Each structure stands twice: as structure tokens, then as C-alpha cells.
Amino acid sequence: MRRWTGREPSEELHTVIRDVRRRWRLRLLLRGAAIALAVGFGIFLLSTFGIDRLRFADPAVTTFRVVLWGGVIVLVSLFIMRPLLRRVTDQQVALYLEEHEPTLEAAVLSAVEEIGPDTPPAQGLRRRLLEEAVERARRVERGRRIDRDGLKHSSAWLGGVATVVLLMTFFGPGFQGTAGSLLLSPWTTADAANPYAIDVQPGDALVPRGSDQEIVAFTRGFETDEVEIAVQRGESETWERFRMLPVEEGDGFEILLFDLNEPTAYTVESEGVRSPVYTIDVADLPFVDRIDLEYRFPAYTGLAPRTEEDAGDIAVLRGTQVLLSITPTIPTHAGQLVIQGREEPIPLELRKGAFSGTLTVESETFYRVELAGPNGGFVVASPDYLIEPLDDQPPAVSVSEPGRDVRANPIEEVYVEVEAEDDFGIGAGWSCASRSTAGKNRRSRCTSRGEGARRTCRVATRFSWRSSSWSLATSSPTTLRRPTCPAEAGGSRRPRTFTS
């Protein structure tokens, strides 16, 4: 019989039981952590997706915060805390060891039942029982191989889940980071971190009573084709909804609210994103009631001045001088024209309750009227009106008769009929014949037709040449000239001509 050496067999047996219990709990902890991390991250992803779909609305953020943190508490309690706090007796550990190591033949379980916290050192047969149990435990590596594979598998699962979480964190959708910061930071407000918003111009505003107000909205963080505005007028409890139209240039949407006679609240909404509620207050401020325009065309056109009543937009020949007569809704002492692209406004002169001013059309731009308000400063008193210069086109000339090459004898007259058309009018025309002599320069003679005639936009004239007085060359060009006037000599532009 081999003599026992080393620690007391009861102490060593307690060490074996404690090690088995610790590895069992570690395996359960790793497996529980992997499950809790996987399920918790799944809840996190669903919560971020839900917040994004609901456009970071405050109720949605609050709800998903409760779902996420509640889920985390439940997962940690079930899969981490419960295994750690579970009380496992030595007998249960011994039974667990015996079930996984049949070669022990219940020796460890029998030995554990013989020892206790206050049991005196074993002697005789009882000591021999403990020594036998320790010997058998040593043969099975003190129970280490029971949970060896389980620890490897649980560690692998936890590492794999952690790797997926890290990859999704760094390479996941863009909204995940923003929504995740809201979920993990309960003290952060949704408005501060919301990547989706609608910027509205002018926001809160004060406008003259009875005027119109343009509202422009820009989406931020998302793209859409439909934007709506909800409007509440005065004390009405009804919100009217209107669809906003895309602006001609840019990414915004616009709408014009007409005839604002009472305070108006409005908000803009699209794809579940809503702007704050803004207010347009109205006051008895001066506003433009009527604009009359008088056009003074360039001198070379020979056109008489023309008046357009109750107008606004200006589309006229480039270089035209425009005289504006502006009637305000209420009396005021000063006004000015603000032209886009021009640093200094054009002051308006007050005459008999109306303002007058002059501008020259040179390039495409916009203008608006500003009038002096009650506080002495200028207020916007009109929408932006378009200034569009029109380019002068040359006249179109055609020879309708004979319309082909003609051979004539010295005594024969050649009849020519010319038709001309112009956008502003035709004042004079003439036909030119030319001949070339060998070794000499080309010589021309022009015959005037219609000089000083009534200016029309379309004319047809007939005249004749006697070939005996002038030998025609191979071609006879016909030229039309724009109307002329006495002031043309000092003008900056010359009449436009065109040759058939």
C-alpha cells in the first residue's frame, strides 16, 4: 500500500471541487456574455433603424431608449448575473464531475459526502476513502478536461460576436452612429443630434397687412420630391395643407402665401421630418399697392415711349430706360429700389403721394421696393420682380421678284420686289447694284426706297432699274435699315442692317 504524501486529502478534494465550480461558472459566463452581446446588439441595430425611419422624433427616441436599456438589463440578469449568483453545493459539483467522468465510479461523490466544514481530520477507513477519491481525480486531470472544450467554444463565440459588433460599429450605416449616440446618451436631446431637418426661410417674420410672403424650405440630410406646408390663419383651429413647388434653380422648395391679413402660423413637413412652427405677424406697414412702368426705348429704334399700368416684372429691349411710378398702401415719407447685384439702392422721389424712380435695363437681375416704416428703417414692401433684357434682332430681308438671275437688254427695265420684317420696325430700305472692271476696284450705286416712310414691322416694296444707265454685275444685294430719328446722331448705337 502506497503511503500518502502532501496535503490533507480533504483539503485537496476541496480544491478540486472549487476549481471545477469556477471553470463551470466561467463557461456559463462566457456563453451568457456572447448571447447577451449578440441579442443586445441586435436590439441596438433595430432601435437605430427605427429611430432613423421615424426621423429622430422625440417619442421614437424615448421609446427605443426604454426598449434598449430594458433589454440590456434583462439580458445581463438572465445570462450573466444569474449564473454568477447561483448557489452550487459541493455535492452538486461532485455529481457534475461524476456525470462527465464515469471512471471516477462515484468515489468523489462519496468522499464529498463524508467531509464538511467542521469535520475533524479523517482517520483510518475514512481517510483511505478520501485518498482514493483524490487519486481518481488526479487521473482525470482534476476535472479540467470536462469544461475545456466548452470554454474554447464559448470564448470563440464571444470573440466572433465582438468582432461583428466592432465591424458594424465602424462600417455600419451612417445613421447608426448618430442614432446610437442618442440611445447610449440619455441626456442628449433628439433635436441636437438629429441629422434630418428642414431649414425654412424666412422663419418668423413681420410683414405688412395684406401683403404676400414667399416661403422657401431646404431639406437637410435627405432627399425628397414632395414637401408640404401646413398653414393656420388667425384664430382658426384648422391647418390647411399645400404642396410646395421645387425652385427653378437649386434644391429648395417654395410657395407664396397670399393676402396675409392676420397672424399666420406655419410649419413645413416631408418624409416624417417637420420643421418648428413659425409665425408670420402682420402690421400696418407700408406696402406697394401699384407699380406703373413707362418704357423709353433706345433712340435708334425710333419707338415712342410706352406705358404699362399695374405691372412689376420688366422684359424690354436692352438699353431701355424705365420710369417707375409706385403707389404705397399707406402714406410714408421715403422709399428706395434695391437691385440685386448693385451695392447702392436707388432712392425714390415722393410726388403727390406716389414714388418715382428710374433704372436702365442692362442685364438680367431682380429688383424690389423698400419703404420707410414707422420706426424709421426701411421694410420690404414688394416681392422680387424680374428684370429681363431683350436683345435686338436684325431685320429679315427677302427678294420675292424676280427671285433669280436676270439678263436684260440695254433699254429694258428690271422690276424688283423686296419684303422685309423686323421685331421693332423698318424705317428705310435701298437696293444696291455693283459692277467690276478688269484691273479696277469694284464700284457700287445704291437707290434709296422708303426713307422717312411710316415705320412698320413688315413692309413690301417694288422698284425698278434701267440697265442702260447702270450695268449690273452678277449679283444685286438688297439692304434694309432700321428706323432712324433725329436723336440718333448722338446715340450710342447704330441702326441694325441686314443684306439679302
C-alpha positions as CSV (number, residue, x, y, z in Angstrom):
1,M,0.0,0.0,0.0
2,R,1.4,3.4,-1.1
3,R,1.9,5.9,1.7
4,W,0.1,9.2,1.2
5,T,2.2,12.3,1.0
6,G,1.3,16.0,0.6
7,R,-1.6,18.0,1.8
8,E,-4.5,16.5,3.7
9,P,-6.8,14.7,1.2
10,S,-9.8,16.6,2.4
11,E,-8.1,20.0,1.5
12,E,-7.1,18.7,-1.9
13,L,-10.5,17.4,-2.6
14,H,-12.0,20.8,-1.7
15,T,-9.5,22.4,-4.1
16,V,-10.7,20.0,-6.9
17,I,-14.3,20.8,-6.3
18,R,-13.6,24.6,-6.2
19,D,-11.7,24.5,-9.5
20,V,-14.5,22.6,-11.2
21,R,-17.1,25.0,-9.9
22,R,-15.0,28.0,-11.1
23,R,-14.5,26.7,-14.6
24,W,-18.2,25.8,-14.9
25,R,-19.2,29.3,-13.9
26,L,-16.6,30.8,-16.3
27,R,-18.0,28.7,-19.2
28,L,-21.5,29.9,-18.4
29,L,-20.3,33.5,-18.1
30,L,-18.6,33.4,-21.5
31,R,-21.6,31.8,-23.1
32,G,-24.0,34.2,-21.4
33,A,-21.9,37.2,-22.4
34,A,-21.9,36.1,-26.1
35,I,-25.7,35.6,-26.0
36,A,-26.3,38.9,-24.2
37,L,-23.9,40.8,-26.6
38,A,-25.5,39.3,-29.7
39,V,-29.1,39.9,-28.7
40,G,-28.3,43.3,-27.2
41,F,-26.6,44.5,-30.3
42,G,-29.5,43.2,-32.4
43,I,-31.8,45.3,-30.3
44,F,-29.5,48.2,-30.7
45,L,-29.5,47.9,-34.5
46,L,-33.3,47.6,-34.6
47,S,-33.6,50.6,-32.4
48,T,-31.3,52.7,-34.6
49,F,-33.1,51.6,-37.7
50,G,-36.5,52.5,-36.1
51,I,-35.2,55.9,-35.0
52,D,-34.0,56.6,-38.5
53,R,-37.2,55.5,-40.1
54,L,-39.2,57.7,-37.7
55,R,-36.8,60.6,-38.5
56,F,-35.4,61.0,-35.0
57,A,-38.8,62.1,-33.5
58,D,-38.7,62.7,-29.7
59,P,-41.3,60.0,-28.9
60,A,-39.4,57.4,-31.0
61,V,-36.1,58.2,-29.4
62,T,-37.6,57.9,-25.9
63,T,-39.4,54.6,-26.7
64,F,-36.3,52.9,-28.2
65,R,-34.2,54.1,-25.3
66,V,-36.6,52.3,-22.9
67,V,-36.6,49.2,-25.1
68,L,-32.8,49.1,-25.4
69,W,-31.9,49.7,-21.8
70,G,-34.7,47.4,-20.6
71,G,-33.4,44.7,-22.9
72,V,-29.9,45.2,-21.7
73,I,-31.0,44.8,-18.0
74,V,-32.9,41.7,-18.8
75,L,-30.1,40.1,-20.8
76,V,-27.5,40.8,-18.2
77,S,-29.7,39.5,-15.4
78,L,-30.6,36.3,-17.2
79,F,-27.3,35.3,-18.9
80,I,-24.6,36.9,-16.7
81,M,-25.8,37.7,-13.2
82,R,-27.9,34.6,-12.6
83,P,-25.1,32.1,-13.3
84,L,-22.7,34.1,-11.1
85,L,-25.1,34.4,-8.2
86,R,-26.4,30.8,-8.5
87,R,-25.5,28.8,-5.3
88,V,-24.0,25.4,-6.2
89,T,-23.2,22.9,-3.4
90,D,-20.1,20.6,-3.3
91,Q,-22.3,17.6,-3.7
92,Q,-23.8,19.1,-6.9
93,V,-20.3,19.8,-8.2
94,A,-19.2,16.3,-7.4
95,L,-22.2,14.9,-9.1
96,Y,-21.5,17.1,-12.2
97,L,-17.9,15.7,-12.1
98,E,-19.0,12.1,-11.8
99,E,-21.5,12.5,-14.7
100,H,-18.8,13.7,-17.1
101,E,-16.1,11.3,-15.8
102,P,-17.6,7.8,-15.4
103,T,-14.2,6.4,-14.4
104,L,-14.5,8.0,-11.0
105,E,-17.1,5.4,-10.1
106,A,-18.8,7.7,-7.5
107,A,-15.6,7.9,-5.5
108,V,-15.5,11.7,-5.4
109,L,-19.2,12.0,-4.6
110,S,-18.9,9.5,-1.7
111,A,-15.8,11.3,-0.4
112,V,-17.5,14.8,-0.6
113,E,-20.5,13.4,1.4
114,E,-18.0,12.4,4.2
115,I,-16.4,15.8,4.7
116,G,-17.8,19.0,5.9
117,P,-16.7,22.4,7.2
118,D,-16.4,21.2,10.9
119,T,-15.3,17.6,10.1
120,P,-12.1,16.6,12.1
121,P,-9.2,15.2,10.1
122,A,-10.1,11.8,8.6
123,Q,-8.5,8.7,10.1
124,G,-8.5,5.0,9.1
125,L,-11.0,3.8,6.6
126,R,-12.5,7.3,6.1
127,R,-9.1,8.7,5.3
128,R,-8.5,5.9,2.8
129,L,-11.8,6.8,1.1
130,L,-10.7,10.5,0.7
131,E,-7.3,9.4,-0.6
132,E,-8.8,7.1,-3.1
133,A,-11.1,10.0,-4.4
134,V,-8.2,12.4,-4.8
135,E,-6.2,9.7,-6.6
136,R,-9.0,9.2,-9.1
137,A,-9.4,13.0,-9.6
138,R,-5.8,13.3,-10.4
139,R,-6.1,10.6,-13.1
140,V,-8.8,12.8,-14.8
141,E,-6.6,15.9,-14.6
142,R,-8.6,17.1,-11.6
143,G,-11.7,17.7,-13.7
144,R,-10.1,20.2,-16.0
145,R,-10.9,18.4,-19.2
146,I,-14.6,18.5,-18.5
147,D,-15.1,22.1,-19.5
148,R,-12.1,22.5,-21.7
149,D,-14.0,22.3,-25.0
150,G,-16.9,24.3,-23.6
151,L,-14.5,27.1,-22.6
152,K,-13.0,27.1,-26.1
153,H,-16.3,27.2,-27.8
154,S,-17.8,29.9,-25.5
155,S,-14.7,32.0,-26.0
156,A,-14.8,31.6,-29.7
157,W,-18.5,32.6,-29.8
158,L,-17.8,35.7,-27.7
159,G,-14.9,36.7,-29.8
160,G,-16.9,36.3,-33.0
161,V,-19.8,38.3,-31.7
162,A,-17.4,41.0,-30.5
163,T,-15.8,41.1,-33.9
164,V,-19.1,41.5,-35.7
165,V,-20.1,44.3,-33.3
166,L,-16.9,46.2,-33.9
167,L,-17.2,45.8,-37.7
168,M,-20.8,47.0,-37.6
169,T,-19.8,49.9,-35.4
170,F,-17.1,51.2,-37.7
171,F,-18.6,50.2,-41.1
172,G,-22.3,50.3,-40.5
173,P,-24.8,52.7,-42.0
174,G,-24.3,56.4,-41.4
175,F,-27.4,56.8,-39.3
176,Q,-26.2,54.1,-36.9
177,G,-23.6,56.4,-35.2
178,T,-26.0,59.3,-34.7
179,A,-28.9,57.2,-33.5
180,G,-26.6,55.1,-31.4
181,S,-25.2,58.2,-29.6
182,L,-28.8,59.2,-28.7
183,L,-29.6,55.8,-27.4
184,L,-26.4,55.5,-25.3
185,S,-26.6,59.1,-24.0
186,P,-30.0,59.6,-22.4
187,W,-29.2,63.2,-21.5
188,T,-28.7,64.2,-25.2
189,T,-31.8,65.7,-26.9
190,A,-33.0,64.4,-30.2
191,D,-33.0,67.9,-31.8
192,A,-29.3,68.4,-31.1
193,A,-28.2,65.2,-32.8
194,N,-30.9,64.9,-35.5
195,P,-29.2,64.7,-38.9
196,Y,-32.6,65.2,-40.7
197,A,-34.1,68.7,-40.7
198,I,-35.9,71.2,-42.8
199,D,-34.5,74.7,-42.9
200,V,-37.2,77.4,-43.6
201,Q,-36.8,80.9,-44.8
202,P,-37.8,83.5,-43.5
203,G,-38.9,81.6,-40.4
204,D,-40.6,84.1,-38.0
205,A,-41.4,87.3,-39.9
206,L,-43.3,90.6,-39.6
207,V,-45.0,91.7,-42.9
208,P,-47.3,94.5,-43.9
209,R,-51.0,93.7,-43.6
210,G,-52.5,92.4,-46.9
211,S,-49.1,91.6,-48.4
212,D,-47.8,88.3,-49.8
213,Q,-44.9,86.3,-48.3
214,E,-42.7,83.7,-50.0
215,I,-41.7,80.7,-48.0
216,V,-38.6,78.7,-49.1
217,A,-37.7,75.3,-47.5
218,F,-34.5,73.3,-47.8
219,T,-34.2,69.6,-46.7
220,R,-31.1,68.7,-44.8
221,G,-29.8,65.1,-44.6
222,F,-32.3,63.5,-47.0
223,E,-33.7,63.9,-50.5
224,T,-37.4,64.1,-51.4
225,D,-39.7,65.1,-54.2
226,E,-42.7,66.1,-52.0
227,V,-42.7,68.9,-49.4
228,E,-45.9,70.2,-47.8
229,I,-46.6,73.3,-45.8
230,A,-49.4,73.4,-43.1
231,V,-50.8,76.9,-42.5
232,Q,-53.1,78.1,-39.7
233,R,-54.6,81.5,-40.1
234,G,-55.7,83.8,-37.3
235,E,-57.8,82.1,-34.6
236,S,-58.8,79.2,-36.8
237,E,-58.1,75.7,-35.5
238,T,-57.8,74.2,-38.9
239,W,-54.5,73.6,-40.6
240,E,-54.5,74.0,-44.3
241,R,-52.0,71.9,-46.2
242,F,-50.4,72.9,-49.5
243,R,-47.8,71.3,-51.7
244,M,-44.6,73.3,-52.2
245,L,-43.0,73.5,-55.6
246,P,-39.3,73.0,-56.4
247,V,-37.4,76.2,-57.1
248,E,-36.2,76.7,-60.6
249,E,-32.5,76.8,-59.6
250,G,-31.3,74.9,-56.6
251,D,-32.6,72.2,-54.3
252,G,-35.2,74.1,-52.3
253,F,-39.0,74.2,-52.4
254,E,-41.1,77.4,-52.4
255,I,-44.6,78.7,-52.0
256,L,-46.2,82.1,-51.9
257,L,-48.7,82.9,-49.2
258,F,-51.2,85.5,-50.5
259,D,-53.1,88.2,-48.8
260,L,-51.8,88.0,-45.2
261,N,-54.3,90.0,-43.2
262,E,-54.0,88.2,-39.8
263,P,-51.3,86.4,-37.9
264,T,-50.4,83.1,-39.5
265,A,-48.6,80.1,-38.1
266,Y,-47.0,77.6,-40.5
267,T,-44.7,74.5,-40.5
268,V,-43.1,72.5,-43.3
269,E,-43.1,68.7,-43.4
270,S,-41.6,66.0,-45.6
271,E,-40.8,62.3,-45.2
272,G,-41.8,62.4,-41.5
273,V,-39.5,65.4,-40.8
274,R,-41.2,68.5,-39.5
275,S,-39.8,72.0,-39.0
276,P,-40.6,74.1,-36.0
277,V,-43.8,76.1,-36.1
278,Y,-43.1,79.6,-37.3
279,T,-45.3,82.7,-37.0
280,I,-45.9,85.5,-39.5
281,D,-47.2,88.6,-37.7
282,V,-48.9,91.3,-39.7
283,A,-48.8,95.1,-39.0
284,D,-49.9,98.3,-40.7
285,L,-46.6,98.8,-42.6
286,P,-46.3,100.5,-46.0
287,F,-46.6,98.1,-48.9
288,V,-46.7,98.6,-52.7
289,D,-50.2,98.9,-54.0
290,R,-49.4,99.5,-57.6
291,I,-46.4,99.9,-60.0
292,D,-46.8,101.7,-63.3
293,L,-43.9,101.4,-65.8
294,E,-43.0,103.8,-68.6
295,Y,-40.6,102.5,-71.2
296,R,-38.3,104.9,-73.1
297,F,-36.6,102.9,-75.8
298,P,-33.2,103.5,-77.2
299,A,-33.1,106.4,-79.7
300,Y,-32.0,104.2,-82.7
301,T,-35.3,102.3,-82.5
302,G,-37.4,105.4,-83.2
303,L,-40.1,104.0,-81.0
304,A,-42.4,106.3,-78.9
305,P,-42.5,105.8,-75.1
306,R,-44.9,103.2,-73.9
307,T,-46.7,102.9,-70.5
308,E,-47.6,99.7,-68.8
309,E,-50.0,100.0,-65.9
310,D,-50.2,97.9,-62.7
311,A,-47.1,95.9,-63.6
312,G,-44.0,94.6,-61.9
313,D,-41.7,92.4,-64.0
314,I,-39.7,94.2,-66.7
315,A,-38.9,92.5,-70.0
316,V,-37.8,95.1,-72.6
317,L,-35.1,95.9,-75.1
318,R,-31.7,96.2,-73.7
319,G,-30.7,99.8,-73.0
320,T,-34.3,100.9,-72.4
321,Q,-34.8,103.5,-69.7
322,V,-37.7,102.5,-67.3
323,L,-39.6,105.1,-65.3
324,L,-41.4,103.6,-62.3
325,S,-44.3,105.2,-60.5
326,I,-45.0,103.4,-57.2
327,T,-48.2,103.9,-55.1
328,P,-47.9,102.7,-51.5
329,T,-50.8,101.3,-49.5
330,I,-50.4,103.9,-46.7
331,P,-48.5,107.2,-46.7
332,T,-44.8,107.1,-46.0
333,H,-42.0,109.6,-46.4
334,A,-39.2,107.7,-48.2
335,G,-38.5,104.7,-50.4
336,Q,-35.8,103.0,-52.4
337,L,-35.3,100.5,-55.2
338,V,-33.0,97.6,-54.3
339,I,-31.5,95.9,-57.3
340,Q,-29.7,92.5,-57.0
341,G,-26.0,92.8,-57.7
342,R,-25.9,96.5,-57.1
343,E,-24.4,97.8,-53.9
344,E,-26.3,101.1,-53.5
345,P,-30.1,101.3,-53.7
346,I,-31.8,103.8,-56.0
347,P,-33.6,106.5,-53.9
348,L,-37.2,107.2,-54.9
349,E,-38.7,110.7,-55.1
350,L,-42.0,111.4,-53.5
351,R,-44.5,113.2,-55.7
352,K,-48.2,113.7,-54.8
353,G,-48.4,110.5,-52.7
354,A,-46.5,108.3,-55.1
355,F,-42.8,107.5,-55.5
356,S,-40.9,107.7,-58.8
357,G,-37.6,106.4,-59.9
358,T,-35.6,105.5,-63.0
359,L,-33.5,102.5,-63.9
360,T,-31.8,101.3,-67.2
361,V,-32.2,97.7,-68.3
362,E,-28.7,96.3,-69.0
363,S,-28.6,92.8,-67.6
364,E,-30.9,90.2,-66.1
365,T,-31.5,90.7,-62.4
366,F,-34.2,91.3,-59.8
367,Y,-35.5,94.4,-58.0
368,R,-37.7,95.1,-55.1
369,V,-39.2,98.2,-53.4
370,E,-38.4,99.1,-49.8
371,L,-40.4,101.8,-48.0
372,A,-39.8,103.6,-44.7
373,G,-41.6,102.0,-41.8
374,P,-42.9,103.6,-38.5
375,N,-39.6,103.1,-36.8
376,G,-37.7,105.0,-39.5
377,G,-36.0,102.0,-41.1
378,F,-36.8,100.5,-44.5
379,V,-39.1,97.5,-44.7
380,V,-39.5,95.2,-47.7
381,A,-42.6,96.4,-49.5
382,S,-42.8,94.2,-52.6
383,P,-41.8,90.8,-53.8
384,D,-38.8,90.4,-56.0
385,Y,-39.6,91.4,-59.6
386,L,-37.6,90.2,-62.7
387,I,-35.6,92.5,-65.0
388,E,-35.1,90.7,-68.3
389,P,-33.2,92.5,-71.1
390,L,-34.3,91.5,-74.7
391,D,-31.7,91.5,-77.5
392,D,-32.5,93.5,-80.7
393,Q,-32.7,91.1,-83.7
394,P,-31.6,92.1,-87.2
395,P,-34.3,92.5,-89.9
396,A,-35.1,89.7,-92.2
397,V,-35.0,90.6,-95.9
398,S,-36.0,88.5,-99.0
399,V,-36.3,89.3,-102.7
400,S,-39.6,88.0,-103.9
401,E,-39.4,89.2,-107.5
402,P,-37.7,88.3,-109.8
403,G,-36.0,86.0,-107.2
404,R,-33.5,84.7,-109.8
405,D,-30.7,85.9,-112.1
406,V,-32.0,88.1,-115.0
407,R,-30.5,89.0,-118.4
408,A,-31.8,92.4,-119.6
409,N,-31.1,94.4,-122.8
410,P,-29.9,98.0,-122.6
411,I,-33.4,99.5,-122.9
412,E,-35.2,97.1,-120.6
413,E,-36.3,98.0,-117.0
414,V,-35.8,95.3,-114.3
415,Y,-38.5,95.3,-111.6
416,V,-37.5,94.2,-108.1
417,E,-39.9,93.4,-105.2
418,V,-38.4,93.2,-101.7
419,E,-40.1,92.0,-98.5
420,A,-38.7,92.8,-95.1
421,E,-39.7,92.0,-91.5
422,D,-38.3,93.3,-88.2
423,D,-39.2,93.0,-84.5
424,F,-39.3,96.8,-83.8
425,G,-40.0,98.4,-87.2
426,I,-38.4,99.3,-90.6
427,G,-37.7,102.9,-91.5
428,A,-35.8,102.8,-94.8
429,G,-34.6,100.4,-97.5
430,W,-32.5,100.6,-100.6
431,S,-31.2,98.4,-103.4
432,C,-27.6,98.4,-104.5
433,A,-26.2,97.3,-107.8
434,S,-22.4,96.9,-108.5
435,R,-20.1,96.2,-111.3
436,S,-16.4,95.2,-111.6
437,T,-14.0,96.4,-114.3
438,A,-10.8,94.5,-115.1
439,G,-7.9,95.9,-113.2
440,K,-10.1,98.3,-111.2
441,N,-11.9,98.2,-107.9
442,R,-15.5,97.3,-107.6
443,R,-17.9,100.2,-107.8
444,S,-21.5,100.4,-106.3
445,R,-24.5,102.5,-106.7
446,C,-27.5,102.5,-104.2
447,T,-31.0,103.6,-104.8
448,S,-33.0,104.6,-101.7
449,R,-36.5,103.3,-101.2
450,G,-38.9,104.3,-98.5
451,E,-36.6,106.7,-96.5
452,G,-38.8,108.5,-94.0
453,A,-41.7,106.2,-94.7
454,R,-44.1,105.1,-92.0
455,R,-42.2,102.6,-89.7
456,T,-43.8,99.2,-89.6
457,C,-42.6,95.7,-88.6
458,R,-43.3,94.3,-92.1
459,V,-43.0,96.0,-95.5
460,A,-43.1,95.0,-99.2
461,T,-41.8,97.5,-101.8
462,R,-41.4,97.5,-105.6
463,F,-39.0,99.5,-107.7
464,S,-37.1,99.2,-111.0
465,W,-33.7,99.8,-112.5
466,R,-32.9,100.8,-116.1
467,S,-29.9,98.7,-117.1
468,S,-28.9,101.2,-119.8
469,S,-27.9,103.7,-117.0
470,W,-26.0,101.1,-114.9
471,S,-24.5,97.7,-115.8
472,L,-25.4,95.1,-113.2
473,A,-22.9,92.6,-112.0
474,T,-23.6,89.0,-111.3
475,S,-25.4,89.9,-108.0
476,S,-27.6,92.8,-106.8
477,P,-27.8,92.8,-103.0
478,T,-30.7,94.4,-101.3
479,T,-30.3,96.1,-97.9
480,L,-32.8,97.2,-95.2
481,R,-32.1,99.6,-92.4
482,R,-33.8,100.1,-89.0
483,P,-35.8,103.3,-88.4
484,T,-33.8,106.4,-87.8
485,C,-34.6,109.5,-85.8
486,P,-33.1,113.0,-85.3
487,A,-31.6,112.0,-81.9
488,E,-29.8,109.0,-83.5
489,A,-26.8,111.0,-84.4
490,G,-25.8,111.4,-80.7
491,G,-26.9,107.9,-79.7
492,S,-24.6,105.1,-78.5
493,R,-25.9,102.6,-81.0
494,R,-26.2,102.5,-84.8
495,P,-29.2,101.1,-86.8
496,R,-29.1,97.4,-87.4
497,T,-28.9,96.4,-91.1
498,F,-29.3,93.2,-93.0
499,T,-28.5,92.3,-96.6
500,S,-30.3,89.7,-98.6
